[in-house]
Amino acid sequence: MHISYFTERPYRYVPNDMVIRNGFFGNPNKFFDPVKGGQLLNEYLDEKLLAEELGFDGVMLNEHHDTSFCMGSVMNVEASVLARITKKVKIALLGNPLPIVGNPLRLAEELAMIDMISGGRLVSGWVRGGGSEQFASNANPAFNREYFNEAHEVVIKAWTQPGPFRYEGKHFHYRFIDPWVLPIQKPHPPIWIPGLLSPETVEWCAEHRYPYVALATFLPPTVDLWNFYRDAAARHGYQVGTENFGYLQKVYVADTEEKAHDIAKYDMFGGAGIGYSLFGQPQWMFPPGYNSKQATSRIARQFTAPDATQGSPWATAASGQSAQQTRQNISAAQVQHRSGIWGETRDSIDSTREHIFSSFPEVERQFQIICGTPRTVLPKIRKVLECLRPGIFFFWQNDGPIKREDRINNIKLLGTEVVPAVREMARELELKSPFEVQPGSRPLPPSGKPESVGSLEPLAGLFN
């Protein structure tokens, strides 16, 4: 199994009241101090070096724009620094928002240079970008998926087709493609696709035999989506394995249970993952044309968890409805994941803050956050591994207003006491990474019926 470290790299000096009132996206940047921002960026680079020193296999970066919860506005710049200052870790970019890059040929050249400088350690990844990214880059959301598909084609051709050649698409036109920077890794760097349970994205991943990485999503619907991938892969003639799947898990460790819980609670204000409800208000997150009509309309609190009592979309995912209805229901859950809290009315900022904190026990019960001492988090991590059986596992942490000393201690405890034990679990469970087994290389069983990778059986009784 490939084990990696990730944080959103937030700007940590934004007034919390303003975030609760407005969400992260759309706040004025008058609160940004570039001196403090520069200090934080260097701290985050140092944390990546520490992760490498402690034995993590990789470090991950992501990209968001015009928001304080992620300072990775141009993550390729960060990646180029890491390519030079690290020695062993894979550098995973999850991912470049293809629909808003404007010039995918330049992107292909930038990524090739990162792979070259690192000596062939780049893991590339693509995303559509959140709805807010369309505003931040003045991109037409109605063409988002078309931009995504065409930009992907340009990058892959630039990496693999000898130049010079011409490219004429619907949105991108190049008279002359002949890059003189090419990736070391052949035919191109590994490509992993992160997501929030979009069936359309998973079907696209299966078609291209790319691993799919779920971003701290609820476990039961994630298993459902693994099965979507399984069936799509079978239609393309191969059997999925652990190498086709990755998962980001929020894990916080400290020297005592009380300290770990205290740190983890502040992750609720991190902006992403558990704090996705504070990512941005619906008018920013779901511009016209970005999502399906049904998905956009279902911004309701009942979609908080897969076992919610008010009509969770997951409850009907296996009830015999059509595949199209199932895809629409799964897509609808993404709406809540990003903007659900705006569907509620609170009396004040203080009451909203209290509501967010009070939801922490349920967040922990659903395995959205695992926290405790190294000894107490390991059984919970094992449950996740037994359930999802991912070949790629990211420890996602240190978002929200968390002090630097707590962040460093967190990473050190993970690296020295948790990661080695997780490696043993992975060996015992035979969780193979994409670096051990080529995704898409497993043949279907003689019966032609694909086998599942994930299972809900390890979770039996946990959510009752």
N, C-alpha and C positions, 0 to 999 in steps of 0.2 A: 504494500500500500504506500502511496505517496502522501506524505504528511507535510502540510504547509502552514504558514502563519499569515494572518491578514488583519488589518485594521483600516477603517475608513479615512484615517488621518484628518480628524476634524480640526477646525479652528475653535479653540476652547474658550474664547473670551467674548462670546455673544451673550447678551442678557437672556437668561432663561425665560423670564416673563414674556419677552418679545417672541421667542420661539413658540411658546405655548399659545400665544395669541394669534400668530400669523403662520406658523409652520416655518421650516427652514428656507424654502424657496421664496424669493420675492422681497426679502428684507434688504434695506439699504446698506450698501457696503461702507457707509461712514463709520461703522463699528469695526472695520478691519484695520489693524495696525500692521504694516508690512514688516516691521522689525520683529514683532512677536510672531508673525506668520513665518518669517524666515527661521527663527529659532525653532519653532515647532517642526518645520519641514526637515531640519537637520536632526532633530530628536527622532523623527520617524525613520530616517535613513539609518541612524545609529541602532534603532531597535531591530531593523532588518539584519544589520551586521551581527547583533547579539543572537538573533534567531539562528543564523548560520553557524555561529560559534557553538551554540547549544545543540546542534545536530538536526535541526529541521531540514527537510529535503528541499523546500522551496519557500519563496515569499510571493505574495500576491499583491497586485495593485488594481485599482479600479479608477473610473473617471466619471466625474459629475461637474456640472457647470452652474455658476451663479448661485452657489449655496455654501453655507458655512460648515455643513456636516462632513464635507469631503473636500480637502484642499487639492486633490489630484485633478485639477482642471486640464492639465496636459501630462498625463501619466507617462507618456513616452519619454519626457525629459527626465522624470524620476527613474524610469527604467534604464536610461542610458547611463545615469550615474551609478546605479546598482550594478550594471553590466561591468563597470570598471572596478568598483571597490569590493565586490564579492568575488569568491573564487569557485564555489561549488554549487550553491543553491540554484534551482530552476527559478526563473523570473516569469511568473504567470501574469498576463495582462487580461483581466476579465472585467470588462473588455473594452476594446475600441468601439465607440458608437458609430457604426458605419453610415447610417443615414445622414449624419451631420458633419462628416469629415470634409465634404466638399471636393476633395481631390484624392481619391483612393490610390492613385499611382504614387503620389508623394508618401502616403501612409505605407505602402509596400516598401518604399525605399527606407523610410525611418525604421521600420521593424527589422528589415534586413540588416541595417547597420547595428542595431541592438544585438541581434543574433551574432554578428561578426565580432563585435567588441567583447561579448561575453564568452566567446569560444563555443557557441552553439548551445546556449542554455535558455533561450527564449521559448516560452509557451504562449502562443497567441490566442486571442479569444475575441469574439464579436458580440455586440449587443445592439438592440434597436435603439436604446436610449429611452429614458423615462419621458413622459409627456412634457415635463418642464424643459427638457433638453431641446425640444423643438422651438420653444420660445427663445431660449438662450442663444440659439444658433440661427434663428429666422428660417427654419426648415419647414416645409409643408408637411404636416402630419399625415395627410391623406396619401402621400407617396412614400411613407416611412418604410413599409416592407419592400416596395419596389426598389427604393434606394439601397436598402440593405442587401438584397439579392444581387443587384448589379454591381455594387461596390465590392462585394465578396468575389464575384467573378473576375473583376479587374485585378484585385490583389493576387489571387491564385494564378492567373495567367501571367502576371508580371514576374512571379516567382518561378514559374515552371516552364513557360514557353519561350524558347530562344528568340531574341529580338534581332533586328527590329520588326515590329508588326503593327498593324492598325487595329483599333477597337472602336466599333460604332454600336452604341447601345441606345436605349430610349432616353436615359438621363445623362450618361457620360460618353464623351467622344474624345478619342485620342488619335491624332494622325501618326504619332511616332512613339512606340513603347520599346525602349532598349536600355533598361536600367543597368548601370555598372556597379551596383551594390546588390548582392544576392545572398540569401541565407546560407549559412554553413550546413544546416540540417536539410537533408534531401528526402523526398522531393520538396518539402517545406517544413517549417517548424510545426510541432504538434498544435492542434487547434482544439480548444475546449470552449463550450458554449454555456455561460451561466444563465439562469432564468428563475422566474417566479411562477412555475407551473403553467406555462403556456403550451397547450397541446400542439399548436401550430409550429412552435419552435422545436419541440421534441420530435415531431415528425420530420422536420427539416434536418435535425441532427442525425436521426436514424438513416435518412437518405444519404447523407454525406459521411456516415460512420464516425461522427465526432462525439466524444464524451459530452454528456450533459451534466452540469453542476447546479444543483438546487441550492438556493440561497436561504438557508435556515428556515425552510418551509415546514409546515406541520407534517408530522410523520405519516399519518394514514393517507392523505392525498398524495404525498410524495411516492408512496408505494404504488398508488393507482397510476401515477404518471410513469413510473418505471415500467408498468405493464403496458402503457401506451407505446413506450419506446420498444418494448419486447415485441409487440405485435407488428409495429411498423418495420422493425428490423427483419422480422420473418418475411414480410412482403418483399423485402430487398434481398432475401436469400441467405441470411446469416443469423446465428444465435448470439444474443447479448451475453455479456459476462460482467464481472465486477469492474472491468476496465472501461466500461461504457458509462460509469456513473461516478459522480462526485457530490460531496455535501459539505456545506459550511455550517459549523456548529458553534454557537456561542458558548464559551467555557470561561469561567472566572475562578481562579484559585487564589487562596491566601493561606496564612498560617493558622487561622481559626475559621470556623464556620461563620461566626458573626461578621468577621471582617470581609469574607468572600461575599456574603449576602449584601452587605452594605455597599461594596463596590459594584456588584452586579445590578443593583437597583438603579444606579445612575445610568446604566446602559439604556434604560427605558427612554432616556432623553438623547439618545445617540443619533437619531435622524434616519437610520436605516435598520433593517431587520426588525427587531422588536419595536423600535421606535418609528417604523414606517408610517404610523399614523401621523407623525409630525413631519414627514417628508415634505408635504406641500398640500395646499388646499385643492379641492377637486378641479377648480377652473384652470389650475396650472398643470395638474397631473393627467387630465383626460381631455385634451383639446379635440374639437370635432375632427373625425376621421381617423383618430389614433387607435381607438379600440372599437369593437363591435358595439352596436346600439344596445344590445342586451347587457353586455358587460358594464358599460358606462352607467346604465340606469340603476344598477343594483349596488348602490353605495349604502349599505345598511349594517347595523351593529351585529345582526344575527350571523354574519359571516366571520366572526372573530375566530372561531375554532371549528374543527370538523365535527365535534359532537354537540355543538350549540343547539339549544332547544327551539330556536325560532326559525328553522328552515335553512340550515346550512346547505350550500350547493353540493357539498361532498356527500350528504346523506342519500342523494338520488343518483350518484355516479354509477352505481352498479344495479340499478333497479329495473333494468330492461329497456330503458329509453334508447333512442337512437344515438349513434356515435356523435352526430353533430350536436345534439342536445347535451350530451356529456361534455363535449369540448367547450360549449358555451358556459356550462355550469362551472367547470374548472377555471375558465378564464375570468368569470365573475369574481372568484375569490381573490384575484389579484387586486381588485378595486379596494377591498377592505384592507388588504395588506399595506396599502400606501396611504389611504385617506379616510379610513373608517371613523376616526374620532370626530371628523367634521360633520358627520351625520347625527351628532348628539348635541344637546344644548346644555351648557354648564352656566352656573350663576356667576362664576368669577374665575380668574386665572388660578387662584389658590384652590378652588374646588376641582378644577381640571387637573392641576398638579396632583392633588390628593387622589383623584380617580386613577391617574396613571400609576401612581405608587401602589394603590390598593389592588391593582390588577396583577401585581407581580407574582403572588402565589399561584395564580392560574397559569401564568406564563411559564413558571418553573414546572408546574405539574405537566404541562404539555411538552416538556423537553425543549422549549424554545430558548431557554437559558439553563445551563448546567453550572452550578456553583457550589463551592465548598472547599475542603482541604484536598490535596492530591489523592488521599486515600478514599474519600467519600465520593469524588466525582467519577472515579474509574468504573464502578458498576453501572452508572448511568450511561457513560460513553459506550460501554459494551452493549447495552440495550440498543442504542442507536446503530451500532455496527451490525448487530445481529439482525435488526429490522431491515436496514437499507442495503447492507453489504456493499458499501462504496469502495472503489479502488483508489479514490482520491478523497482525502479528508483535510479540511481546512479548520484550524482553530481560529475563530473570529472573535475578537475582543478589543477592549480598551477604547471603545467609543463613549461618548458622553463626557460629562465633567469629572474625569478621574485623574487624580494626582500622578505626577510622573513617577514618584517612588513606588506607588502602588502598581503602576503599569510595568515597571521594570521587574519588581518582585513577582508579578503575575507571570511574565514571560520566563523568568528563571525557574520558577516552580514547575511550569509546564515542561520546559526543556529537560530538567534534571529528573523529575519524578513522574510525570504523566506520559510524555511521549515515548520513553522506553517501554513502559507497560502497554501502551496502545500498539506499539510495533509487535509485541508478543501476541496480543489479541489478534492482530491482523494475520500473523503467520498461522495461528491456530485455526482461524476462520477461513484461511486461504483466500484472502482478499488481494487480488492481483491488480497492479496499477497499469495504466496505458504504456508505461515504460517496460513492463514485463510481458504483457500480451498485447499485440496489435489490435486495437478496436476494430471489430468487423471481421476478424479472421477466424472466428469459431464457426464451424459448420452447424447447420440445423440437425437435430436428432433424426435418425432414420424415419421416424414417424412423421416428420415434417411439422410437428407441433412444438412450438418454442417453450422453453422452460423459463420460469420466473427467477429473478435474482432476489428481489426483496420479498418480505413477508410480514404480515401483521401479528403472526403468532407470538413472537417474543414480547409483544406489548399486551398480551391478553391480561385483562383485569386492571391494567394501570390507569385507564381513563374512566373507570366506573365510579 
